[in-house]
Structure formats: structure tokens, C-alpha cells
Amino acid sequence: MYSPPQSGKSSSAATHADLVKKIKQAQKVSKEWRQKWGDWCDANGRTKDPAKYEARMLMQAVAQCGEPPQGPPTRTNPNHNPAHSQVKNGQRDPSKNLHFSKGSCHKGEGC
């Protein structure tokens, strides 16, 4: 399991953070790689959250699963509405100051 790096090990922490980021991105980009990652996690009896592993374990996973692909996430839902992502991103961005409530949507207005 992952244990937080101690002072003086900043390069190790950077390596761990970089590996976690690459693996999380790869799961979004490639269904095949996500399956390989899941199989590796199942075989090692652990969670599928890469942040829970030590860097050496993540390097072992990459060696077995192959280099994580990078790029834009693939869409697995053919009915995905891009407007939904725009609204969610607006809600997540505090500079937009958008607030939505249950009562702000009126039936018949396409929401």
C-alpha cells in the first residue's frame, strides 16, 4: 500500500504522482488498457485506485500492462450530450459563480 513520502524524497513523490496521473488518464483513454489494469489489480488482490499503490508496484503494473496510452478520453456512451459536460464543468469552476437548484428547472424547457 502507498505510504506518504517522507521529507527528502520529493523525486519519489513526483514519480508516484506522475504514475498515478498517467494510469488514471490511461483508464479514461483506452478500454483495453483499463481492462488490463483491472486484471492486474485483481491478480494482486488490491483496489483499482492507483494512488493506493507504491510507485514500485505501479511500475510493475506498467511493465505488465504496457505503457499507459495518453490522449483525450474516449466516449463510451453514444448518447452522451456535450452540453451536459459544459454544464458540469461550469458548476465545477468557482470563477463562473454558477448555482443551480432543483427548483430552477421548469418542465418542458429541455432540462
Secondary structure as GFF3:
##gff-version 3
##sequence-region A 1 111
A	DSSP	alpha_helix	10	29	.	.	.	ID=ss1
A	DSSP	alpha_helix	31	43	.	.	.	ID=ss2
A	DSSP	three_ten_helix	50	52	.	.	.	ID=ss3
A	DSSP	alpha_helix	55	65	.	.	.	ID=ss4
A	DSSP	alpha_helix	82	92	.	.	.	ID=ss5
A	DSSP	three_ten_helix	94	96	.	.	.	ID=ss6
A	DSSP	three_ten_helix	102	104	.	.	.	ID=ss7
###
